[in-house]
Amino acid sequence: MTDKVRIDTLNASSFKTNETYLARQAEMESNVRSYPRKLPLAITKADGVWITDADNKEYLDCLAGAGTLALGHNHPDVLKSIQSVITSGLPLHTLDLTTPLKDAFSEYLLSMLPGQGKEYCLQFTGPSGADAVEAALKLAKKVTGRSGIISFSGAYHGMTHGALSVTGNLSPKEAVDGMMPEVQFMPYPHEYRCPLGIGGEAGVKALTYYFENLINDVESGVRKPAAVILEAVQGEGGVNPAPVEWLQRIRKVTEEHGILLILDEVQAGFARTGKFFAFEHAGIQPDIVVMSKAVGGGLPLAVLGIKKQFDAWSPGHHTGTFRGNQLAMATGLTTLQILKEQNIADKVAAQGEWLKAKLVELQKRYPVIGHVRGLGMMIGIEIVKPHEAADHMGCFPGDGELSALIQKKCFEAGLILERGGRNGNVVRLLPSLLISDQELNVFLDKFEQALLAAGVRPV
């Protein structure tokens, strides 16, 4: 029988190193684990944008739980909200029974949706974004009586069966037969690599026409779908912001044809892009908004915002044990209040433009940086092979190997970043939205240090 472990003394086990913990993790956990392979550390302390590992090394964290930690690690108000629930006498889980805390959280979250949420209702699903995507797909089919879904190349919506079916990345689909039927993928605009090989405004117009024509063409071979699901800024797909004109046209066409528009705001939502929701950049109103990550303030929570006329559920027709996570509603409410009351979206928008300008300056000295893009604190740096031939649009081949090496050298320099895009050739930033200008300068210094350590030489 194992000895009882006291949580408050765990970090005192200083004799254990990163290597020790990682070896034990490899013994106890499945091969499916991924982050420890790219970021080989055991975290013992975290505060704001900084984390400390078991070897007592400090890192600037520009991953922030893949965007979950909007306020960074262990924000004092978030910790206080957890303590308040624990001492309040509230249950920790309530299924879908309500509490005063859930009531307050629901009211506040609804107020952040378009039109202060007057046209919307909330559905609490399971604890992850994929759970919410599954519910959204199912509801769209129930509302319309149709079964097809349109998704987009480069999309990421989760790893559960239906969510994976509408995800673009082919790798996790290998050897998984029986994907959800009638999923039609269409090309998603790309600032650097136009999928139609046109580029620029002409490429966006062609993609816009292509979508509208597919829906209207009685010979397209694609039955009218129940829903279109998309991200207004693709995250895992390489930080690709959707052009405003394209998003607006998709909204118009889906409305005309009675097709539900599902906006996946799991990663891009909650001030991440400089607007509270990324779809707000286009001034549109989705039929269903998928929310997770930051909505729980660092704890597991997933919620749908559903236009009331599409709330076709019968009682109990979609459930989930952990949809009543009271701690997550407390930390979520605190996070939403800080984001709104401190006007974090405007701060993030300004910082994002400043940082992109700095990265473009860096690009002039390091041509392996093929493209810098994104909105707010959701930024992608595409790594390329500038000494190989460019295509007819002037785009160089992507360099996933160098991107991986840069990520490794960033880690060694004390900087934690993620990658995405085709073959992982895009270095991505998803830091706390409270990151300071000084800390962004630290990022720039460490990133350039990593470029040099990866053998990249300035011109």
N, C-alpha and C positions, 0 to 999 in steps of 0.2 A: 504493500500500500504506500503510495507516495505521501511525502510530508505535506502538511498544510502550507500553502504559500501565502505570505502576507504581501499584498499588492504594494503597500507603502514602503516596503524594503527592497523591491525588485531592482531599482536603479542603484542600490548600494552594492550589487554584485559586480563590482568593478573588475574582478579577476576574469570575467568573461569578455572576450574581444568580439569584434565584428566577425572574424573568421570562425570563432566558436559558435556563435549564434547561427551563422549561415549554414554551417555544417549540420547543426541540430535541425534547422528548418528543412534541409534537404532530406534528412532521415524521416521526418514526421509528415511532410506535406507532399502533395501530388506534383508530378512533372509540369502541371498546368501553370504553376507560379511563373510570373514573367518579370515583374519589376526588380526582384532581387538579382536577376541575371544581368540587368543593365545598371542597376544602382546597388552594388553589393555592400549594404550596411545594415546595422541594427540600430534603430532610433531609440535613444534613451531620454531625450529632452527636446521640447519644441516650444518656441515662443515667437509669435508674429511670423516673420518670413524666415526665421532662422531655426535650424534643427541641429542637434548634436548627436553623434553616433557613439557606439560602445568604446571606440578608441579615443573618445573625447575630441574629435575633429568637428568643426562647425561648418555648416553649409548654408548658402543662400538658396532657399527653396522656391523655385519658379515653376513648380508643378502643383503644389497646394491641393493634394488629393484629387488630381485631375480636374481642378476647378471647384471642388466641393467646399473648400475652406475659403469662402469669399472674404472673411475678416482675418484670415491667417490662423495660425495655431494658438489655441488657448487664450483667445481674447477674454479679458477679465469680465466683461459683461455677459459673454456667452457662458463662462464658468459659473457666474453668479446665478444665471437663469437655471442651470442644472441643479445647483444647490437649493434654489428656491423650491423647485418641484420636489426634491427629495425630502425637504422638511415640511412640505405643505400638507401632506396626507393624501395627495392625489395618487391614483393608481398609475403605474408606469405604462400599462397597455390597457386599452378599452375596446378592442375590436372597432366597431363603428358607433359605439355609444359616445355621447357628447359629454364634455366637461366645460367649466368656465374657461379653462385654458384653450381648449379646442375652439370654442366659440370665438374667443378673441383673435386667435390665429387665423381662423377662417375669414372673419370680417376684414382683417388687415390684408390678407393675401388677395381676396376678391377685389379690394379697393385698388390694387396695383394693376389689375387687368384692364383692357380697353374700356372706356366709358365708365371707369370706376367699378367695373364688374357688374353693372346693373343687368346686363344681358346674359351673364354667365352664372353657372353653379359649379361647385367643386365635387370631385370624386377622389377620395383617398384610396389608393391602390395598395400594392405591396411596397416593400422598402426601397426598390431600385428603379432607375429610369426605364429599364427593360420591362419591368412589371407594368409601368404606366403605358408604355408603347403597346404592349399586348392588349391592354384594356381599350386603348384608343382604336386599334385596328378592329377589334371585335365589335365595339360600339358602332363604328362606321358601317360595318356590314349589316348590323341589326337595323340601323336607321334607314338605310337605302334599299335593303333587300338584294344588294349586289355583292359580289365576292372579290372583284379585282382590286388591286392596289397599284398605284404608280409611285415608284421611288426613283432615286437618282444615283448615277455613278458617283463614287466617292462618299456615299452616305454611311453614317454609323448610327444605328439605333439600338444596339444591344446584342447580347449573345443567346438569349432564349430563342425558342424555335421560330416564332413569328417575327420577332425583332431581327433575328439573323437573316431571315428570308428577305427582309427589306433593306439589309445592309449590303453595301457595295463590295467590301473586301472579300475576295474569293478564298483566301487562305483558310479561315476557320470553317468554311463550307465543305472542305475536302472530306470525302468519305462520309458525308452526312446526306443520306438519301431522303427523299420525300419532303423537300422544302415546301413551304406553303404555296399552293398553286396560284396562278393568275397574278403574279407579281411582274410588272412591266418596268424595266429600268430605262430611264432616259438620260441623256447627257446633261450634266450640271455645268454652268458657266465656270470658267477658270481664268483668272486674270493673266496668268503666265502661259498656260498650256491650253489654248482653246480646243475643246474636243472635236470641233468641226474643221480645225485647221485654218480658220479665218482670222481670228483675233480681233481685239479692239471692239469698238461700238458695232461694227458690222457683224461680228461673231455673236454678240449679245442679241442683236435683232434677229439673226438667223435662228438662234436657239429659241427665242420667244415665238417666232413664227412656227417652228417645228413642233413645239408643244401644242399650240392652238390648233394646228392642222391635224395633228394626230387625234385630238379629241373630236374634231368636227368631221373628219374624213370617214365616210361610211364604208370605205374600202381599206381602212388602216389595219384591219385584222385584230385590233385591240377593242374588246368590249368596254363599254362605259364603266369606269371603276367606281367602287364605293368611296375611295378616298385617294388623295395625293398626300404623301408624307414627305417632309423635307426639313432641313436645317437652314435657317437664314444665314448662318455662318457655319460651314462645315468645319468640324474640329479635327477628328481623327483622320479625315480625308485630306488634310493638309492646310487647314486654315484658309478656306475659300469663302469670302463674303459674296452673297448673292447680289447681283446688280438690282437696283431699285426697280428699274423698268421691267425686268424679267419677273420679279416677285409680284409686282402689281398686276401684270398680265395673267399670271397663273391664278391669282385671286379672282380676277374678273371672269376668266373662263370657267373656273370651278363653280362659281356662283351661278353663272348662266346655265350650267348643266346639272345642277343639283349634286355636285361632287363635294364631299367634305374635305376641307383643307386642314391637315394636321401639321402644326408647327412644333417640331422637337426643339425645345429650349433648355434641355437638360444641362448642356455645357455652356451655351451662349447666353442664357438668361441671367437675370438678377444683377444688372449693371455691368456685367462682364465686358460688353462691347461699347459702353458709353451711352447706352439707352437701357431702360430697365429690362426690356425684352428686345432681342435682336431684330424681330420683325417690325418693330416700331420705326426703324430706319426707312422702311418703305411705306409707312402709314397705313398698313393693312390690319384687318381683324380676322384672325383664324377662327375656324369653327371649334377646333379642339387645340388646347395648348398643353404640351407635355412638360411637366416640371419635376425636377429631382435635384440631386447634388446640392447646390447652395440653398435650396428652399428649406432644407432641414438644418441649416446652420452648422454643418459638420456631422450630423447624425442621420441615420437612414430614414428617408421619407420620400415618397413620390405622390404627386397629385396631378390630376387633370383639371383644367379649366374648360368647361363644356358650355357652349351656347345652349340656353335653356330649351330652345325648340328641338334640339337634338338629344335631349336627355331621355332616351327611349328605354332605359333599363327597367326591368321589373325587379321588385325587391329581391335581393339575394342572388341575382343573376351574374354578378361578378364580385367576388369576395377576396379577402386576404387577411390572415391572422394579424399581421403586424401593421395594419393600416391605422391603428390607434396609438402610435408611438408618442406618448405625452412629452418625453424628454426632447424629442426632435421638434415637436411643435413649440416648445419653450425656446430652444436655441434658434429655431427658424424665425419665430416672432421677433426675438431680439435682433437677429441679423437683418431682417426686413426693415425694422425700425431704424437701425443705424444707417443702412443704405439710403433710405429715403430722407431721414431728418438731417443727415450730414451731406446730402447731395453728392453722394459718392460717384454717381454716373457721370456728372460733369467733370469731376476730378480725373476719372479714369479716361474719359474721352480726350482731355487735354494731354495727359501723360502718354497716351497711345500715339498721338500725332507727333509729340516730341521724340519719343523713342524710335518710331519708324524713321524720322528724319536723321537721327543719329546712326541708325543701322544702314541707311542709304549712303551716308558718308563713309561708313566702314566698307560698304560694298565697293566703293570706288577704289579702295586700296586692296581689297581681297575679292577678286573676280569669281572665286568659288561660291560667293553669295550671288546666286542667280536672280533672286527676287525676294523682296520684303513686302509682306501684305498683312492684312488683318484690321481689326477695329478694337479700340480700347486696350485692355490687358489680355487680348487674345490675338497673338501675333505669331506669324510663321516666317521662317527664314529658309528658303529653298536652296539647297546645296547642289551645285552642278559641276560638270567637267568643262571648264572654259577653254581647254586646249583641244577639245574635240570639235567636230563640225556642228554648227548650229543648224536648226531646221529652217524651213522657209519663213517662219515667223520670228526668227532670231533667238530662239530658245535653245539653250544647251542641254545635253543629256543630263538627267539627274544622277547624283552620286550618293547612293544609299550607304556605301561602305565608308566614305569619308564622313558622312553625316553621323554614322554610328561611332566613328573614331572621335569626332568632335564632341559628341555626347560623353564619351568616356573621359576625354581630357577635361571637359567641363567638370565632371564629377571629381576628378583628381584635383582640380583647382578649387573645389569647394562650391560648386554650382550645380544644382539639380534641375535638369530640363527633360522634356519628353520629345519624342519624334513622332511623325505621322506622314501622311501623304503616300504616294506611290513608292513602294520599296523603301519606305521610311526615310526619304531624302529631305524631309522638312523638319527642321528643329523648331519646336513649339514652346511658347511662353504662356503659362497660365498661373501667374503669381497671385498672392493675396491682393485684393483690390485696395488695401490700405498701404501697399508698398510705397515708400517715400521716394522722392527724386534722388536723394543721396544713395538709396539702395539700388535704384535703377542704374546709377553710375557705377556702382560696384558690379552689377551684372555686366555692363559694357566692358569694364576692365577685365573681368574674369573670362568673358567670352572671347575677347581678343587674345588673351593669354592662352586659351585653349586652342584657338586657331593656329597660333605659332607652335604650340606643343604637338599639334597634329601634323606638322610639317608644311603648313600653308605659309607661303612667303608673300609679303605685301609687294605691290608693284609701285 
